[in-house]
Amino acid sequence: MAEQKDVELLFVDDEPKVLIGFKRLLYGLPDGWKSHFAASVDEALGGMARIEIDVVISDISMPGKSGFDLLQEIRQTASGEDSPVLILTGNSESSLKR
């Protein structure tokens, strides 16, 4: 019987307190779930080059590249075409909806 692969989650946010909040929320995840954290789009892409990420949860507004930039870069890779990406924001501006 083949061993089941872990589910790899990647959280991306430039606010350290938000990432700490996610870490606290996810403390004690059951076996088979692993969480990773990045403070920028470039850091996230670097992590994705090393680890096969199953789900990306990203903020929109970050200095430099945004969560939308990250989504675009993920979609341009063969392995990222169908990868689930959840975009989060505390910004209620309707122009952010695409």
C-alpha positions as CSV (number, residue, x, y, z in Angstrom):
1,M,0.0,0.0,0.0
2,A,1.4,3.4,-1.0
3,E,2.0,6.0,1.7
4,Q,-0.1,9.0,1.3
5,K,1.6,12.3,0.5
6,D,1.5,15.2,3.0
7,V,-0.7,18.2,2.2
8,E,1.7,21.2,1.9
9,L,0.1,24.6,2.7
10,L,2.0,27.9,2.0
11,F,0.9,31.1,3.7
12,V,2.2,34.4,2.2
13,D,1.9,37.7,4.0
14,D,4.3,40.6,4.6
15,E,2.9,41.2,8.1
16,P,4.7,39.1,10.6
17,K,1.8,39.2,13.1
18,V,-0.5,37.7,10.4
19,L,1.9,34.9,9.8
20,I,2.2,34.3,13.6
21,G,-1.6,34.2,13.8
22,F,-1.8,31.6,11.1
23,K,0.9,29.6,12.9
24,R,-1.1,29.7,16.1
25,L,-4.3,28.7,14.3
26,L,-2.6,25.8,12.7
27,Y,-0.7,24.6,15.7
28,G,-1.3,20.9,16.2
29,L,-2.4,20.1,12.6
30,P,-3.0,16.4,12.3
31,D,-0.4,14.2,10.7
32,G,-0.3,14.7,6.9
33,W,-0.7,18.5,7.0
34,K,2.4,20.7,6.8
35,S,2.4,24.5,6.8
36,H,5.0,26.8,5.4
37,F,5.3,30.6,5.7
38,A,6.7,33.3,3.4
39,A,6.9,37.1,4.0
40,S,7.1,38.0,0.3
41,V,6.2,36.8,-3.2
42,D,9.9,36.1,-4.0
43,E,10.3,34.1,-0.8
44,A,7.1,32.2,-1.6
45,L,8.3,31.4,-5.2
46,G,11.7,30.2,-3.8
47,G,9.9,27.9,-1.4
48,M,7.7,26.6,-4.2
49,A,10.8,25.7,-6.2
50,R,12.0,23.5,-3.3
51,I,8.7,22.0,-2.0
52,E,5.7,20.8,-4.0
53,I,3.0,23.1,-2.5
54,D,-0.6,21.9,-2.7
55,V,-2.4,25.1,-1.6
56,V,-1.3,28.8,-1.5
57,I,-3.0,31.3,0.9
58,S,-1.8,34.8,0.1
59,D,-2.4,38.4,1.1
60,I,-3.0,40.8,-1.8
61,S,-1.2,43.9,-0.7
62,M,2.5,43.5,-0.1
63,P,5.4,45.8,-0.9
64,G,6.9,45.0,-4.3
65,K,5.0,42.2,-5.8
66,S,1.3,41.6,-4.8
67,G,-0.7,38.5,-4.2
68,F,-2.0,38.9,-7.8
69,D,1.5,38.9,-9.1
70,L,2.1,35.7,-7.2
71,L,-1.0,34.1,-8.6
72,Q,0.1,35.1,-12.1
73,E,3.6,33.6,-11.7
74,I,2.1,30.4,-10.2
75,R,-0.3,30.1,-13.2
76,Q,2.6,30.4,-15.7
77,T,4.2,27.2,-14.4
78,A,3.1,23.8,-15.6
79,S,2.7,22.5,-12.1
80,G,0.7,25.6,-11.0
81,E,-1.9,25.8,-13.7
82,D,-4.5,24.0,-11.5
83,S,-3.1,24.7,-8.1
84,P,-5.6,26.2,-5.6
85,V,-4.8,29.7,-4.5
86,L,-6.8,31.6,-1.9
87,I,-6.3,35.3,-1.8
88,L,-7.0,37.1,1.4
89,T,-7.2,40.8,2.2
90,G,-8.4,43.1,4.9
91,N,-9.0,45.8,2.2
92,S,-12.6,46.2,1.3
93,E,-11.9,48.1,-1.9
94,S,-14.2,46.7,-4.6
95,S,-11.6,47.3,-7.4
96,L,-9.5,44.5,-6.0
97,K,-12.1,41.9,-7.1
98,R,-11.2,40.4,-10.4
